[in-house]
Amino acid sequence: MNVITGKVWKFGDNIDTDLIIAARYLNTSDPHELAKHVMEDADPDFVKKMQPGDIIVAGENFGCGSSREHAPIALKAAGVSAVVAKSFARIFYRNAFNMGLPIFELPESDQIEAGDLITIDMDKGTVADLDRGHSYRFQPIPPFMQELLACGGLINYAKAEMLKQGGADA
């Protein structure tokens, strides 16, 4: 899982958690139900048009607003394989890793266009835009956070650690 390749869906600055998953859908925590409505208020047809493995590329402050964990859960359940943005709201950043959604800060995110095919190499810290022939560098994700992603999030990581230590109830 150290390399992610997908088609780009482009969004702007300040995409808040209410745009990612509107509050009117928070009466459930079922990931599959949330996935049906992800990004609905930003692009009503997003879920119908996107394919599993696609990547969201956005501007500054992605995930701002309320601290709901539903936002990264909904994105992941919808099949979004990663989010690349100029910057992330601090709580969304933590929630994304805790839920197992790969996210990457890339100052040049505005140079990537909707529909482009990109490859993200977590180990090398690169995003390659295969359609435009450009490559960009980002700060590689620390090994521990890559472990969180590989396990599918913090809860799965903790369960795996408990099993390693002989915990019977994990």
Chimera marker file (.cmm) of the C-alpha trace (Angstrom):
<marker_set name="trace">
<marker id="1" x="0.000" y="0.000" z="0.000" r="1" g="1" b="0" radius="0.5"/>
<marker id="2" x="2.954" y="2.323" z="-0.280" r="1" g="1" b="0" radius="0.5"/>
<marker id="3" x="1.952" y="3.439" z="-3.787" r="1" g="1" b="0" radius="0.5"/>
<marker id="4" x="-1.495" y="4.804" z="-4.608" r="1" g="1" b="0" radius="0.5"/>
<marker id="5" x="-2.634" y="5.530" z="-8.170" r="1" g="1" b="0" radius="0.5"/>
<marker id="6" x="-5.935" y="7.127" z="-9.094" r="1" g="1" b="0" radius="0.5"/>
<marker id="7" x="-7.926" y="9.679" z="-11.054" r="1" g="1" b="0" radius="0.5"/>
<marker id="8" x="-8.134" y="13.190" z="-9.582" r="1" g="1" b="0" radius="0.5"/>
<marker id="9" x="-11.281" y="14.918" z="-8.384" r="1" g="1" b="0" radius="0.5"/>
<marker id="10" x="-10.495" y="18.577" z="-7.738" r="1" g="1" b="0" radius="0.5"/>
<marker id="11" x="-11.880" y="20.771" z="-4.963" r="1" g="1" b="0" radius="0.5"/>
<marker id="12" x="-10.858" y="24.221" z="-3.724" r="1" g="1" b="0" radius="0.5"/>
<marker id="13" x="-9.899" y="25.794" z="-0.407" r="1" g="1" b="0" radius="0.5"/>
<marker id="14" x="-11.696" y="25.414" z="2.923" r="1" g="1" b="0" radius="0.5"/>
<marker id="15" x="-13.609" y="22.229" z="2.163" r="1" g="1" b="0" radius="0.5"/>
<marker id="16" x="-15.178" y="21.750" z="5.561" r="1" g="1" b="0" radius="0.5"/>
<marker id="17" x="-16.454" y="18.571" z="7.166" r="1" g="1" b="0" radius="0.5"/>
<marker id="18" x="-20.047" y="19.615" z="6.422" r="1" g="1" b="0" radius="0.5"/>
<marker id="19" x="-19.224" y="19.655" z="2.695" r="1" g="1" b="0" radius="0.5"/>
<marker id="20" x="-17.524" y="16.274" z="3.028" r="1" g="1" b="0" radius="0.5"/>
<marker id="21" x="-20.531" y="14.735" z="4.825" r="1" g="1" b="0" radius="0.5"/>
<marker id="22" x="-23.468" y="17.010" z="5.637" r="1" g="1" b="0" radius="0.5"/>
<marker id="23" x="-24.791" y="17.103" z="9.204" r="1" g="1" b="0" radius="0.5"/>
<marker id="24" x="-28.202" y="15.889" z="7.993" r="1" g="1" b="0" radius="0.5"/>
<marker id="25" x="-26.651" y="12.436" z="7.443" r="1" g="1" b="0" radius="0.5"/>
<marker id="26" x="-25.032" y="12.119" z="10.848" r="1" g="1" b="0" radius="0.5"/>
<marker id="27" x="-27.950" y="10.154" z="12.264" r="1" g="1" b="0" radius="0.5"/>
<marker id="28" x="-25.981" y="7.043" z="11.250" r="1" g="1" b="0" radius="0.5"/>
<marker id="29" x="-22.431" y="5.898" z="11.721" r="1" g="1" b="0" radius="0.5"/>
<marker id="30" x="-22.747" y="3.169" z="9.063" r="1" g="1" b="0" radius="0.5"/>
<marker id="31" x="-19.832" y="3.809" z="6.671" r="1" g="1" b="0" radius="0.5"/>
<marker id="32" x="-21.733" y="2.469" z="3.650" r="1" g="1" b="0" radius="0.5"/>
<marker id="33" x="-24.688" y="4.767" z="4.306" r="1" g="1" b="0" radius="0.5"/>
<marker id="34" x="-22.379" y="7.772" z="4.803" r="1" g="1" b="0" radius="0.5"/>
<marker id="35" x="-20.526" y="6.911" z="1.585" r="1" g="1" b="0" radius="0.5"/>
<marker id="36" x="-23.705" y="7.447" z="-0.449" r="1" g="1" b="0" radius="0.5"/>
<marker id="37" x="-23.643" y="11.142" z="0.464" r="1" g="1" b="0" radius="0.5"/>
<marker id="38" x="-19.944" y="12.047" z="0.524" r="1" g="1" b="0" radius="0.5"/>
<marker id="39" x="-19.131" y="15.452" z="-1.041" r="1" g="1" b="0" radius="0.5"/>
<marker id="40" x="-22.826" y="15.769" z="-1.996" r="1" g="1" b="0" radius="0.5"/>
<marker id="41" x="-23.091" y="19.484" z="-1.180" r="1" g="1" b="0" radius="0.5"/>
<marker id="42" x="-19.854" y="20.306" z="-3.033" r="1" g="1" b="0" radius="0.5"/>
<marker id="43" x="-20.701" y="18.155" z="-6.090" r="1" g="1" b="0" radius="0.5"/>
<marker id="44" x="-24.129" y="16.472" z="-6.045" r="1" g="1" b="0" radius="0.5"/>
<marker id="45" x="-23.035" y="13.789" z="-8.532" r="1" g="1" b="0" radius="0.5"/>
<marker id="46" x="-19.621" y="13.058" z="-7.010" r="1" g="1" b="0" radius="0.5"/>
<marker id="47" x="-20.495" y="9.580" z="-5.715" r="1" g="1" b="0" radius="0.5"/>
<marker id="48" x="-22.154" y="8.638" z="-9.024" r="1" g="1" b="0" radius="0.5"/>
<marker id="49" x="-19.153" y="9.787" z="-11.095" r="1" g="1" b="0" radius="0.5"/>
<marker id="50" x="-16.183" y="8.679" z="-8.980" r="1" g="1" b="0" radius="0.5"/>
<marker id="51" x="-14.673" y="5.211" z="-9.033" r="1" g="1" b="0" radius="0.5"/>
<marker id="52" x="-13.114" y="3.329" z="-6.116" r="1" g="1" b="0" radius="0.5"/>
<marker id="53" x="-9.444" y="4.270" z="-5.939" r="1" g="1" b="0" radius="0.5"/>
<marker id="54" x="-9.957" y="7.846" z="-7.124" r="1" g="1" b="0" radius="0.5"/>
<marker id="55" x="-8.096" y="10.645" z="-5.327" r="1" g="1" b="0" radius="0.5"/>
<marker id="56" x="-9.308" y="14.035" z="-4.100" r="1" g="1" b="0" radius="0.5"/>
<marker id="57" x="-6.935" y="16.953" z="-4.662" r="1" g="1" b="0" radius="0.5"/>
<marker id="58" x="-7.809" y="20.197" z="-2.889" r="1" g="1" b="0" radius="0.5"/>
<marker id="59" x="-6.466" y="23.553" z="-1.779" r="1" g="1" b="0" radius="0.5"/>
<marker id="60" x="-5.824" y="24.880" z="1.695" r="1" g="1" b="0" radius="0.5"/>
<marker id="61" x="-7.480" y="23.896" z="4.971" r="1" g="1" b="0" radius="0.5"/>
<marker id="62" x="-9.182" y="20.688" z="3.800" r="1" g="1" b="0" radius="0.5"/>
<marker id="63" x="-11.386" y="19.202" z="6.531" r="1" g="1" b="0" radius="0.5"/>
<marker id="64" x="-11.914" y="22.400" z="8.514" r="1" g="1" b="0" radius="0.5"/>
<marker id="65" x="-15.039" y="22.849" z="10.607" r="1" g="1" b="0" radius="0.5"/>
<marker id="66" x="-16.365" y="20.379" z="13.127" r="1" g="1" b="0" radius="0.5"/>
<marker id="67" x="-14.212" y="17.544" z="14.399" r="1" g="1" b="0" radius="0.5"/>
<marker id="68" x="-16.499" y="14.763" z="13.178" r="1" g="1" b="0" radius="0.5"/>
<marker id="69" x="-14.805" y="11.457" z="12.436" r="1" g="1" b="0" radius="0.5"/>
<marker id="70" x="-17.601" y="10.787" z="9.951" r="1" g="1" b="0" radius="0.5"/>
<marker id="71" x="-15.775" y="12.850" z="7.300" r="1" g="1" b="0" radius="0.5"/>
<marker id="72" x="-12.742" y="10.582" z="6.755" r="1" g="1" b="0" radius="0.5"/>
<marker id="73" x="-14.930" y="7.502" z="7.333" r="1" g="1" b="0" radius="0.5"/>
<marker id="74" x="-17.319" y="8.599" z="4.575" r="1" g="1" b="0" radius="0.5"/>
<marker id="75" x="-14.482" y="9.383" z="2.143" r="1" g="1" b="0" radius="0.5"/>
<marker id="76" x="-12.802" y="6.043" z="2.752" r="1" g="1" b="0" radius="0.5"/>
<marker id="77" x="-16.076" y="4.087" z="2.542" r="1" g="1" b="0" radius="0.5"/>
<marker id="78" x="-16.921" y="5.801" z="-0.755" r="1" g="1" b="0" radius="0.5"/>
<marker id="79" x="-13.674" y="4.453" z="-2.194" r="1" g="1" b="0" radius="0.5"/>
<marker id="80" x="-11.527" y="7.598" z="-2.101" r="1" g="1" b="0" radius="0.5"/>
<marker id="81" x="-8.017" y="6.157" z="-1.872" r="1" g="1" b="0" radius="0.5"/>
<marker id="82" x="-6.308" y="9.368" z="-0.705" r="1" g="1" b="0" radius="0.5"/>
<marker id="83" x="-6.632" y="13.118" z="-0.302" r="1" g="1" b="0" radius="0.5"/>
<marker id="84" x="-3.887" y="15.502" z="-1.425" r="1" g="1" b="0" radius="0.5"/>
<marker id="85" x="-4.193" y="19.130" z="-0.329" r="1" g="1" b="0" radius="0.5"/>
<marker id="86" x="-2.093" y="22.214" z="0.294" r="1" g="1" b="0" radius="0.5"/>
<marker id="87" x="-2.984" y="21.906" z="3.979" r="1" g="1" b="0" radius="0.5"/>
<marker id="88" x="-5.377" y="20.111" z="6.308" r="1" g="1" b="0" radius="0.5"/>
<marker id="89" x="-7.272" y="21.215" z="9.370" r="1" g="1" b="0" radius="0.5"/>
<marker id="90" x="-5.432" y="19.786" z="12.361" r="1" g="1" b="0" radius="0.5"/>
<marker id="91" x="-8.282" y="17.623" z="13.724" r="1" g="1" b="0" radius="0.5"/>
<marker id="92" x="-9.131" y="16.239" z="10.254" r="1" g="1" b="0" radius="0.5"/>
<marker id="93" x="-5.464" y="15.342" z="9.789" r="1" g="1" b="0" radius="0.5"/>
<marker id="94" x="-5.490" y="13.252" z="12.973" r="1" g="1" b="0" radius="0.5"/>
<marker id="95" x="-8.930" y="11.752" z="12.295" r="1" g="1" b="0" radius="0.5"/>
<marker id="96" x="-7.903" y="10.713" z="8.780" r="1" g="1" b="0" radius="0.5"/>
<marker id="97" x="-4.933" y="8.698" z="10.031" r="1" g="1" b="0" radius="0.5"/>
<marker id="98" x="-6.969" y="7.274" z="12.919" r="1" g="1" b="0" radius="0.5"/>
<marker id="99" x="-9.578" y="6.063" z="10.413" r="1" g="1" b="0" radius="0.5"/>
<marker id="100" x="-6.980" y="4.777" z="7.915" r="1" g="1" b="0" radius="0.5"/>
<marker id="101" x="-7.463" y="7.394" z="5.179" r="1" g="1" b="0" radius="0.5"/>
<marker id="102" x="-4.146" y="8.396" z="3.552" r="1" g="1" b="0" radius="0.5"/>
<marker id="103" x="-3.686" y="12.155" z="3.261" r="1" g="1" b="0" radius="0.5"/>
<marker id="104" x="-0.756" y="14.147" z="1.899" r="1" g="1" b="0" radius="0.5"/>
<marker id="105" x="0.187" y="17.812" z="2.173" r="1" g="1" b="0" radius="0.5"/>
<marker id="106" x="1.428" y="19.135" z="-1.160" r="1" g="1" b="0" radius="0.5"/>
<marker id="107" x="1.990" y="22.880" z="-1.679" r="1" g="1" b="0" radius="0.5"/>
<marker id="108" x="1.722" y="22.413" z="-5.460" r="1" g="1" b="0" radius="0.5"/>
<marker id="109" x="-1.696" y="20.735" z="-5.331" r="1" g="1" b="0" radius="0.5"/>
<marker id="110" x="-3.139" y="23.561" z="-7.462" r="1" g="1" b="0" radius="0.5"/>
<marker id="111" x="-0.944" y="22.432" z="-10.388" r="1" g="1" b="0" radius="0.5"/>
<marker id="112" x="-2.744" y="19.078" z="-10.579" r="1" g="1" b="0" radius="0.5"/>
<marker id="113" x="-5.912" y="19.135" z="-12.687" r="1" g="1" b="0" radius="0.5"/>
<marker id="114" x="-9.227" y="17.306" z="-12.392" r="1" g="1" b="0" radius="0.5"/>
<marker id="115" x="-9.182" y="14.067" z="-14.351" r="1" g="1" b="0" radius="0.5"/>
<marker id="116" x="-5.392" y="13.663" z="-14.205" r="1" g="1" b="0" radius="0.5"/>
<marker id="117" x="-4.015" y="10.271" z="-13.257" r="1" g="1" b="0" radius="0.5"/>
<marker id="118" x="-1.569" y="10.589" z="-10.361" r="1" g="1" b="0" radius="0.5"/>
<marker id="119" x="0.634" y="8.207" z="-8.418" r="1" g="1" b="0" radius="0.5"/>
<marker id="120" x="1.527" y="8.833" z="-4.780" r="1" g="1" b="0" radius="0.5"/>
<marker id="121" x="4.620" y="7.084" z="-3.422" r="1" g="1" b="0" radius="0.5"/>
<marker id="122" x="4.442" y="7.245" z="0.375" r="1" g="1" b="0" radius="0.5"/>
<marker id="123" x="7.978" y="5.967" z="0.917" r="1" g="1" b="0" radius="0.5"/>
<marker id="124" x="9.657" y="8.361" z="-1.521" r="1" g="1" b="0" radius="0.5"/>
<marker id="125" x="7.386" y="11.288" z="-0.700" r="1" g="1" b="0" radius="0.5"/>
<marker id="126" x="6.415" y="11.957" z="-4.308" r="1" g="1" b="0" radius="0.5"/>
<marker id="127" x="3.294" y="12.672" z="-6.310" r="1" g="1" b="0" radius="0.5"/>
<marker id="128" x="3.682" y="12.024" z="-10.030" r="1" g="1" b="0" radius="0.5"/>
<marker id="129" x="1.128" y="13.530" z="-12.414" r="1" g="1" b="0" radius="0.5"/>
<marker id="130" x="1.197" y="10.885" z="-15.147" r="1" g="1" b="0" radius="0.5"/>
<marker id="131" x="-0.860" y="12.993" z="-17.595" r="1" g="1" b="0" radius="0.5"/>
<marker id="132" x="1.287" y="16.137" z="-17.357" r="1" g="1" b="0" radius="0.5"/>
<marker id="133" x="4.664" y="14.524" z="-16.705" r="1" g="1" b="0" radius="0.5"/>
<marker id="134" x="5.284" y="16.494" z="-13.507" r="1" g="1" b="0" radius="0.5"/>
<marker id="135" x="6.534" y="15.192" z="-10.186" r="1" g="1" b="0" radius="0.5"/>
<marker id="136" x="6.226" y="16.863" z="-6.806" r="1" g="1" b="0" radius="0.5"/>
<marker id="137" x="7.798" y="16.141" z="-3.421" r="1" g="1" b="0" radius="0.5"/>
<marker id="138" x="6.095" y="16.092" z="-0.051" r="1" g="1" b="0" radius="0.5"/>
<marker id="139" x="7.297" y="15.255" z="3.439" r="1" g="1" b="0" radius="0.5"/>
<marker id="140" x="7.124" y="11.435" z="3.624" r="1" g="1" b="0" radius="0.5"/>
<marker id="141" x="4.712" y="10.006" z="6.155" r="1" g="1" b="0" radius="0.5"/>
<marker id="142" x="6.522" y="8.750" z="9.275" r="1" g="1" b="0" radius="0.5"/>
<marker id="143" x="6.740" y="4.940" z="9.551" r="1" g="1" b="0" radius="0.5"/>
<marker id="144" x="4.350" y="4.764" z="12.529" r="1" g="1" b="0" radius="0.5"/>
<marker id="145" x="1.654" y="6.653" z="10.620" r="1" g="1" b="0" radius="0.5"/>
<marker id="146" x="2.221" y="4.387" z="7.609" r="1" g="1" b="0" radius="0.5"/>
<marker id="147" x="1.601" y="1.459" z="9.985" r="1" g="1" b="0" radius="0.5"/>
<marker id="148" x="-1.702" y="3.032" z="11.037" r="1" g="1" b="0" radius="0.5"/>
<marker id="149" x="-2.717" y="3.296" z="7.380" r="1" g="1" b="0" radius="0.5"/>
<marker id="150" x="-1.577" y="-0.254" z="6.584" r="1" g="1" b="0" radius="0.5"/>
<marker id="151" x="-3.712" y="-1.579" z="9.462" r="1" g="1" b="0" radius="0.5"/>
<marker id="152" x="-6.748" y="0.439" z="8.374" r="1" g="1" b="0" radius="0.5"/>
<marker id="153" x="-6.625" y="2.907" z="11.255" r="1" g="1" b="0" radius="0.5"/>
<marker id="154" x="-5.860" y="3.251" z="14.946" r="1" g="1" b="0" radius="0.5"/>
<marker id="155" x="-8.383" y="0.710" z="16.274" r="1" g="1" b="0" radius="0.5"/>
<marker id="156" x="-7.140" y="-2.027" z="13.937" r="1" g="1" b="0" radius="0.5"/>
<marker id="157" x="-3.550" y="-1.118" z="14.793" r="1" g="1" b="0" radius="0.5"/>
<marker id="158" x="-4.294" y="-1.400" z="18.516" r="1" g="1" b="0" radius="0.5"/>
<marker id="159" x="-6.009" y="-4.765" z="18.027" r="1" g="1" b="0" radius="0.5"/>
<marker id="160" x="-3.010" y="-6.074" z="16.084" r="1" g="1" b="0" radius="0.5"/>
<marker id="161" x="-0.647" y="-4.866" z="18.813" r="1" g="1" b="0" radius="0.5"/>
<marker id="162" x="-2.738" y="-6.583" z="21.476" r="1" g="1" b="0" radius="0.5"/>
<marker id="163" x="-2.625" y="-9.827" z="19.509" r="1" g="1" b="0" radius="0.5"/>
<marker id="164" x="1.158" y="-9.553" z="19.214" r="1" g="1" b="0" radius="0.5"/>
<marker id="165" x="1.346" y="-9.200" z="22.978" r="1" g="1" b="0" radius="0.5"/>
<marker id="166" x="-0.857" y="-12.216" z="23.549" r="1" g="1" b="0" radius="0.5"/>
<marker id="167" x="-4.126" y="-10.453" z="24.265" r="1" g="1" b="0" radius="0.5"/>
<marker id="168" x="-6.924" y="-12.985" z="23.877" r="1" g="1" b="0" radius="0.5"/>
<marker id="169" x="-9.739" y="-10.436" z="23.610" r="1" g="1" b="0" radius="0.5"/>
<marker id="170" x="-8.362" y="-8.403" z="20.693" r="1" g="1" b="0" radius="0.5"/>
<link id1="1" id2="2" r="1" g="1" b="0" radius="0.2"/>
<link id1="2" id2="3" r="1" g="1" b="0" radius="0.2"/>
<link id1="3" id2="4" r="1" g="1" b="0" radius="0.2"/>
<link id1="4" id2="5" r="1" g="1" b="0" radius="0.2"/>
<link id1="5" id2="6" r="1" g="1" b="0" radius="0.2"/>
<link id1="6" id2="7" r="1" g="1" b="0" radius="0.2"/>
<link id1="7" id2="8" r="1" g="1" b="0" radius="0.2"/>
<link id1="8" id2="9" r="1" g="1" b="0" radius="0.2"/>
<link id1="9" id2="10" r="1" g="1" b="0" radius="0.2"/>
<link id1="10" id2="11" r="1" g="1" b="0" radius="0.2"/>
<link id1="11" id2="12" r="1" g="1" b="0" radius="0.2"/>
<link id1="12" id2="13" r="1" g="1" b="0" radius="0.2"/>
<link id1="13" id2="14" r="1" g="1" b="0" radius="0.2"/>
<link id1="14" id2="15" r="1" g="1" b="0" radius="0.2"/>
<link id1="15" id2="16" r="1" g="1" b="0" radius="0.2"/>
<link id1="16" id2="17" r="1" g="1" b="0" radius="0.2"/>
<link id1="17" id2="18" r="1" g="1" b="0" radius="0.2"/>
<link id1="18" id2="19" r="1" g="1" b="0" radius="0.2"/>
<link id1="19" id2="20" r="1" g="1" b="0" radius="0.2"/>
<link id1="20" id2="21" r="1" g="1" b="0" radius="0.2"/>
<link id1="21" id2="22" r="1" g="1" b="0" radius="0.2"/>
<link id1="22" id2="23" r="1" g="1" b="0" radius="0.2"/>
<link id1="23" id2="24" r="1" g="1" b="0" radius="0.2"/>
<link id1="24" id2="25" r="1" g="1" b="0" radius="0.2"/>
<link id1="25" id2="26" r="1" g="1" b="0" radius="0.2"/>
<link id1="26" id2="27" r="1" g="1" b="0" radius="0.2"/>
<link id1="27" id2="28" r="1" g="1" b="0" radius="0.2"/>
<link id1="28" id2="29" r="1" g="1" b="0" radius="0.2"/>
<link id1="29" id2="30" r="1" g="1" b="0" radius="0.2"/>
<link id1="30" id2="31" r="1" g="1" b="0" radius="0.2"/>
<link id1="31" id2="32" r="1" g="1" b="0" radius="0.2"/>
<link id1="32" id2="33" r="1" g="1" b="0" radius="0.2"/>
<link id1="33" id2="34" r="1" g="1" b="0" radius="0.2"/>
<link id1="34" id2="35" r="1" g="1" b="0" radius="0.2"/>
<link id1="35" id2="36" r="1" g="1" b="0" radius="0.2"/>
<link id1="36" id2="37" r="1" g="1" b="0" radius="0.2"/>
<link id1="37" id2="38" r="1" g="1" b="0" radius="0.2"/>
<link id1="38" id2="39" r="1" g="1" b="0" radius="0.2"/>
<link id1="39" id2="40" r="1" g="1" b="0" radius="0.2"/>
<link id1="40" id2="41" r="1" g="1" b="0" radius="0.2"/>
<link id1="41" id2="42" r="1" g="1" b="0" radius="0.2"/>
<link id1="42" id2="43" r="1" g="1" b="0" radius="0.2"/>
<link id1="43" id2="44" r="1" g="1" b="0" radius="0.2"/>
<link id1="44" id2="45" r="1" g="1" b="0" radius="0.2"/>
<link id1="45" id2="46" r="1" g="1" b="0" radius="0.2"/>
<link id1="46" id2="47" r="1" g="1" b="0" radius="0.2"/>
<link id1="47" id2="48" r="1" g="1" b="0" radius="0.2"/>
<link id1="48" id2="49" r="1" g="1" b="0" radius="0.2"/>
<link id1="49" id2="50" r="1" g="1" b="0" radius="0.2"/>
<link id1="50" id2="51" r="1" g="1" b="0" radius="0.2"/>
<link id1="51" id2="52" r="1" g="1" b="0" radius="0.2"/>
<link id1="52" id2="53" r="1" g="1" b="0" radius="0.2"/>
<link id1="53" id2="54" r="1" g="1" b="0" radius="0.2"/>
<link id1="54" id2="55" r="1" g="1" b="0" radius="0.2"/>
<link id1="55" id2="56" r="1" g="1" b="0" radius="0.2"/>
<link id1="56" id2="57" r="1" g="1" b="0" radius="0.2"/>
<link id1="57" id2="58" r="1" g="1" b="0" radius="0.2"/>
<link id1="58" id2="59" r="1" g="1" b="0" radius="0.2"/>
<link id1="59" id2="60" r="1" g="1" b="0" radius="0.2"/>
<link id1="60" id2="61" r="1" g="1" b="0" radius="0.2"/>
<link id1="61" id2="62" r="1" g="1" b="0" radius="0.2"/>
<link id1="62" id2="63" r="1" g="1" b="0" radius="0.2"/>
<link id1="63" id2="64" r="1" g="1" b="0" radius="0.2"/>
<link id1="64" id2="65" r="1" g="1" b="0" radius="0.2"/>
<link id1="65" id2="66" r="1" g="1" b="0" radius="0.2"/>
<link id1="66" id2="67" r="1" g="1" b="0" radius="0.2"/>
<link id1="67" id2="68" r="1" g="1" b="0" radius="0.2"/>
<link id1="68" id2="69" r="1" g="1" b="0" radius="0.2"/>
<link id1="69" id2="70" r="1" g="1" b="0" radius="0.2"/>
<link id1="70" id2="71" r="1" g="1" b="0" radius="0.2"/>
<link id1="71" id2="72" r="1" g="1" b="0" radius="0.2"/>
<link id1="72" id2="73" r="1" g="1" b="0" radius="0.2"/>
<link id1="73" id2="74" r="1" g="1" b="0" radius="0.2"/>
<link id1="74" id2="75" r="1" g="1" b="0" radius="0.2"/>
<link id1="75" id2="76" r="1" g="1" b="0" radius="0.2"/>
<link id1="76" id2="77" r="1" g="1" b="0" radius="0.2"/>
<link id1="77" id2="78" r="1" g="1" b="0" radius="0.2"/>
<link id1="78" id2="79" r="1" g="1" b="0" radius="0.2"/>
<link id1="79" id2="80" r="1" g="1" b="0" radius="0.2"/>
<link id1="80" id2="81" r="1" g="1" b="0" radius="0.2"/>
<link id1="81" id2="82" r="1" g="1" b="0" radius="0.2"/>
<link id1="82" id2="83" r="1" g="1" b="0" radius="0.2"/>
<link id1="83" id2="84" r="1" g="1" b="0" radius="0.2"/>
<link id1="84" id2="85" r="1" g="1" b="0" radius="0.2"/>
<link id1="85" id2="86" r="1" g="1" b="0" radius="0.2"/>
<link id1="86" id2="87" r="1" g="1" b="0" radius="0.2"/>
<link id1="87" id2="88" r="1" g="1" b="0" radius="0.2"/>
<link id1="88" id2="89" r="1" g="1" b="0" radius="0.2"/>
<link id1="89" id2="90" r="1" g="1" b="0" radius="0.2"/>
<link id1="90" id2="91" r="1" g="1" b="0" radius="0.2"/>
<link id1="91" id2="92" r="1" g="1" b="0" radius="0.2"/>
<link id1="92" id2="93" r="1" g="1" b="0" radius="0.2"/>
<link id1="93" id2="94" r="1" g="1" b="0" radius="0.2"/>
<link id1="94" id2="95" r="1" g="1" b="0" radius="0.2"/>
<link id1="95" id2="96" r="1" g="1" b="0" radius="0.2"/>
<link id1="96" id2="97" r="1" g="1" b="0" radius="0.2"/>
<link id1="97" id2="98" r="1" g="1" b="0" radius="0.2"/>
<link id1="98" id2="99" r="1" g="1" b="0" radius="0.2"/>
<link id1="99" id2="100" r="1" g="1" b="0" radius="0.2"/>
<link id1="100" id2="101" r="1" g="1" b="0" radius="0.2"/>
<link id1="101" id2="102" r="1" g="1" b="0" radius="0.2"/>
<link id1="102" id2="103" r="1" g="1" b="0" radius="0.2"/>
<link id1="103" id2="104" r="1" g="1" b="0" radius="0.2"/>
<link id1="104" id2="105" r="1" g="1" b="0" radius="0.2"/>
<link id1="105" id2="106" r="1" g="1" b="0" radius="0.2"/>
<link id1="106" id2="107" r="1" g="1" b="0" radius="0.2"/>
<link id1="107" id2="108" r="1" g="1" b="0" radius="0.2"/>
<link id1="108" id2="109" r="1" g="1" b="0" radius="0.2"/>
<link id1="109" id2="110" r="1" g="1" b="0" radius="0.2"/>
<link id1="110" id2="111" r="1" g="1" b="0" radius="0.2"/>
<link id1="111" id2="112" r="1" g="1" b="0" radius="0.2"/>
<link id1="112" id2="113" r="1" g="1" b="0" radius="0.2"/>
<link id1="113" id2="114" r="1" g="1" b="0" radius="0.2"/>
<link id1="114" id2="115" r="1" g="1" b="0" radius="0.2"/>
<link id1="115" id2="116" r="1" g="1" b="0" radius="0.2"/>
<link id1="116" id2="117" r="1" g="1" b="0" radius="0.2"/>
<link id1="117" id2="118" r="1" g="1" b="0" radius="0.2"/>
<link id1="118" id2="119" r="1" g="1" b="0" radius="0.2"/>
<link id1="119" id2="120" r="1" g="1" b="0" radius="0.2"/>
<link id1="120" id2="121" r="1" g="1" b="0" radius="0.2"/>
<link id1="121" id2="122" r="1" g="1" b="0" radius="0.2"/>
<link id1="122" id2="123" r="1" g="1" b="0" radius="0.2"/>
<link id1="123" id2="124" r="1" g="1" b="0" radius="0.2"/>
<link id1="124" id2="125" r="1" g="1" b="0" radius="0.2"/>
<link id1="125" id2="126" r="1" g="1" b="0" radius="0.2"/>
<link id1="126" id2="127" r="1" g="1" b="0" radius="0.2"/>
<link id1="127" id2="128" r="1" g="1" b="0" radius="0.2"/>
<link id1="128" id2="129" r="1" g="1" b="0" radius="0.2"/>
<link id1="129" id2="130" r="1" g="1" b="0" radius="0.2"/>
<link id1="130" id2="131" r="1" g="1" b="0" radius="0.2"/>
<link id1="131" id2="132" r="1" g="1" b="0" radius="0.2"/>
<link id1="132" id2="133" r="1" g="1" b="0" radius="0.2"/>
<link id1="133" id2="134" r="1" g="1" b="0" radius="0.2"/>
<link id1="134" id2="135" r="1" g="1" b="0" radius="0.2"/>
<link id1="135" id2="136" r="1" g="1" b="0" radius="0.2"/>
<link id1="136" id2="137" r="1" g="1" b="0" radius="0.2"/>
<link id1="137" id2="138" r="1" g="1" b="0" radius="0.2"/>
<link id1="138" id2="139" r="1" g="1" b="0" radius="0.2"/>
<link id1="139" id2="140" r="1" g="1" b="0" radius="0.2"/>
<link id1="140" id2="141" r="1" g="1" b="0" radius="0.2"/>
<link id1="141" id2="142" r="1" g="1" b="0" radius="0.2"/>
<link id1="142" id2="143" r="1" g="1" b="0" radius="0.2"/>
<link id1="143" id2="144" r="1" g="1" b="0" radius="0.2"/>
<link id1="144" id2="145" r="1" g="1" b="0" radius="0.2"/>
<link id1="145" id2="146" r="1" g="1" b="0" radius="0.2"/>
<link id1="146" id2="147" r="1" g="1" b="0" radius="0.2"/>
<link id1="147" id2="148" r="1" g="1" b="0" radius="0.2"/>
<link id1="148" id2="149" r="1" g="1" b="0" radius="0.2"/>
<link id1="149" id2="150" r="1" g="1" b="0" radius="0.2"/>
<link id1="150" id2="151" r="1" g="1" b="0" radius="0.2"/>
<link id1="151" id2="152" r="1" g="1" b="0" radius="0.2"/>
<link id1="152" id2="153" r="1" g="1" b="0" radius="0.2"/>
<link id1="153" id2="154" r="1" g="1" b="0" radius="0.2"/>
<link id1="154" id2="155" r="1" g="1" b="0" radius="0.2"/>
<link id1="155" id2="156" r="1" g="1" b="0" radius="0.2"/>
<link id1="156" id2="157" r="1" g="1" b="0" radius="0.2"/>
<link id1="157" id2="158" r="1" g="1" b="0" radius="0.2"/>
<link id1="158" id2="159" r="1" g="1" b="0" radius="0.2"/>
<link id1="159" id2="160" r="1" g="1" b="0" radius="0.2"/>
<link id1="160" id2="161" r="1" g="1" b="0" radius="0.2"/>
<link id1="161" id2="162" r="1" g="1" b="0" radius="0.2"/>
<link id1="162" id2="163" r="1" g="1" b="0" radius="0.2"/>
<link id1="163" id2="164" r="1" g="1" b="0" radius="0.2"/>
<link id1="164" id2="165" r="1" g="1" b="0" radius="0.2"/>
<link id1="165" id2="166" r="1" g="1" b="0" radius="0.2"/>
<link id1="166" id2="167" r="1" g="1" b="0" radius="0.2"/>
<link id1="167" id2="168" r="1" g="1" b="0" radius="0.2"/>
<link id1="168" id2="169" r="1" g="1" b="0" radius="0.2"/>
<link id1="169" id2="170" r="1" g="1" b="0" radius="0.2"/>
</marker_set>
